[in-house]
């Protein structure tokens, strides 16, 4: 797993106190795939961001402040 994705999992609490270890392989793969899809979606937004700030477009797209 990518170190940055693992860091995000840690910050979200999924790796706290063995939670990640308690998940089955299917659940882990789904979470990793979700992270990859989210990153690809952000990259697509960033590619079309000119003349806007890509970070603003990404936050707006996902409804995150």
N, C-alpha and C positions, 0 to 999 in steps of 0.2 A: 504494500500500500504506500502511496505517496506520503512523504513526511508531513506536508502541509495539510493534507486531508486528515491524517491521523491527529494533527494538532487541533483541527476544528472539531473532530469527534471528542477529543479530550475536553475542549472548552464547552462543548454542548452537554457534557456529563455522561456520554455513552461509555466512556472508558473508566468512569469512576467506580471504585470498589469492585472491580471485576465484572461489571455489567457487560462489557464487550465479550469477555470470555464466556459468559453464560448464554450468549446468543448462538443459535445454530448456524451452520454454514450458509444456508439460504438467506437468513436475515442479514448476515454480514455482507453477502454479495449484493443484496438489494440496497443496503445503505451505501455501499461503495459505488454502485451504479448510479444511485440518486445523486451523489456528490459529483460524479463525472458529468452527468447530464446538466446539472446546475451550472457547472463551470463552462460547459460548452454553450449553454444559453447566454451566460454572461459574456463570453468571448464574441458571440454573434452580435450582441448588442454593442459591444465596444467597437467592433469592426464598422458599424454604421453610425458611430457617434458624432463624427465631424459635423458641425462646428461646436457640438455640445460636449460637456464633460461626461465621459463614459460612465463614471461612477454615479452621477446623478441619474442617468438613464437607467442604469441597472437597478438602483434603489427604487426608482419610480415603477419600473417593470414588475418588481416583486412586492411592491407596497411596503418597503422597509425604509425607515428613517434613520 
